[in-house]
Amino acid sequence: MKKYLDKNVYQASNERIKFVFDNFGKIYVSFSGGKDSSVLLNLVVDYIRKKRIKKKVGVLFIDLEGQYSITIDFIKGIFAEFSDVVEPYWCCLPLTLRNAVSVFQPFWTCWDLDNRDKWVREYPDFPNLITEKSNPFPFFKKQMEFEEFVPEFGKWYSNGEKTACLVGIRSDESLNRYRTIKNLSKSNLGGRNWTTRISRNLYNVYPIYDWTVKDIWVGNGKMGWRYNKIYDLFYKAGVSLASQRICQPYGDDQRKGLNLYRAIEPETWAKLVNRVSGANFGNIYCGNRILGYRNVKLPKGHTWKSYCKLLLATLPLELSDHYKKKFKRFILWWYRKGSPVDNESLKILPPEAVITGRKSPYMETIVRYKKIPDFLDNGFEQKKLAPTWRRMCVCILKNDHLCSSLSFSQTKLQQLRMKNLMEKYRNL
């Protein structure tokens, strides 16, 4: 339940930033050039200058190669403007990233020197740029996962001191981000839900977690903060405020924006569609039912279960086996353990559901499934309240190799397996 206080989000975020500077020896900002992390960086810089703090804060920017040139120009400009108070770590390292537009190349490596002729752009002209050949990080390994690199950087940066990584996520942007804040089982600092303990000395801190997208743009306007002008072009292109994101272009959600590159920066778009396998297919069909969710149609003569088996039979053997293992775990999880269901949904449970009598930490009833339904309506699938064969079909059709739509996350073994697959299919 939200608790509203007698203060606005600007005041609340400044109080959180003050807490950070009062309680942490080292501080850095995780920065992407997007609207949220830019507002956070502006807030931090304003606080430092107002309090006349002499010690600089670190700013981690992981450059993923496939970026708008407008974004890169903005980042160069903001680092120059804030050079008196920030210490940038501009990283152009060969990291492994998701490629949601190809079943044959489900991951790709940015800034891979072995494929330099295919790069979307060359290294930026920036002092002390961190590349594979100028890498200062002892923990770094070529083709590290992005998600693996980020916490390792934090541990390296802390050097044994109590360290805060300021992250510009907002809880109203997605359910996963809301859960990051509200997770009752996570370790935090002094009961403050807007902090998360990552390791012994490292905490993630979310000073703007309660800002809305409207607050972001009101703040930019009232405070006169520098922001990435790519958002002006997004707006002119008809992209809603909630859908405007700056991310690597081949991810599960970001592929929807591939076509925007063609409209906004045609020269960048031409390089993007030739950078990884399947990129042009994703650009053409990302808005089509082939890659969409709600409009997936069942072929005539099939149930969702039979269609799922047909799809599995059409995939390369390694990928088919991968999905089969994930689906088996998915089915067993729902059969043995189940998941919490809200009170309203309890009233319309399908006959396959079994009420266990157990409760979640949020006091919601745990429900198992003795049999997998072919499909369910009434919002059950969209809310992930039940397992269905249609959900598994959509997982394949979306090329959701991680099966994140089925609530899976990537494992270490899967990372290793995918690196082996990448090598196998590198030259196809």
MOTAUR-V295783 format. One line per field, one symbol per residue. ss: DSSP state (H for helix, E for strand, L for the rest). phi: phi as a letter, one per 40 degrees, with the letter a starting at -180 (. if undefined). burial: + if it has 9 or more other C-alpha atoms within 8 Angstrom, else -. A space follows every 10 residues. Layout:
BEGIN
ss=???
phi=???
burial=???
END
This chain:
BEGIN
ss=LLLLLLLLHH HHHHHHHHHH HHHLLEEEEE ELLLHHHHHH HHHHHHHHHH HLLLLLEEEE EELLLLLLHH HHHHHHHHHH HLLLLEEEEE EELLEEEELL LLLLLLEEEL LLHHHHHHLL LLLLLLLLLE ELLLLLLLLL LLLEEHHHHH HHHHHHHHLL LLEEEEELLL LLLLHHHHHH HHLLLLLLEL LELLEEELLL LEEEELLLLL LLHHHHHHHH HHHLLLLLLH HHHHHHLLLL HHHLLLLLLL LLLHHHHHHH HHHHLHHHHH HHLLLLLLHH HHHHHLLLLL LLLLLLLLLL LLLHHHHHHH HHHHLLHHHH HHHHHHHHHH HHHHHHLLEE ELHHHHLLLL LLEEEEEEEL LLLLEEEEEL LLELLLLLLL LLLLLLLEHH HHHHHHHLLL LLLHHHLLLL LHHHHHHHHH HHHHHLLL
phi=.cbcbcaccc ccccccccdc ccbbcbaabc bbgccccccc cccccdcdcc cfccccbcbc bcccgcbccc cccccdcccc cbccbbbcbc bbbcbcbcbc baccbcbabc fcccbccbdc acdccacgcc bccbcccccc bdgdcdcccd cccdccccfg ccbbbcbcbb cccacccccd ccdccccbbg gcccbbccad bbbcbbcbcc ccccddcccd cccgccbccc cccdcccgcc dcccbbaccb cccccccdcc dcccbdccdd cccbcbcgcc ccccbccccc bcbcbcbccc gbcccccccc cccccddccc cdcccccccd ccdcccbgac bccccdcbcc cccbccgcbc dcgcccbbbc acccaabggc cccfcacacc dcccdcccfc ccfccbgcbc bcccdccccc cdccbdbc
burial=--------+- -+++-+++-+ +--+-+++++ ++++++++++ +++++-+++- -----+++++ ++++++++-+ ++-+++-++- -+--++++++ ++++++++++ +++-++++++ ++------++ --------++ ++-------- --++++--+- +++++--+-- -+++++++++ +++---+++- +------++- --++++++-- +++++++++- ++--++--++ ----+-++++ --+++---+- ---+---+++ ++-+++-+++ ++--++-+++ +++++++++- ++++++--++ ++---+---- -+-++-++-- ++--+---++ --++-++--+ +++++--+++ +---+----- -++-----++ ---++++++- -+++++---+ +---+-++++ ++++++++++ +-++-+---- ----+--++- ++--+---
END
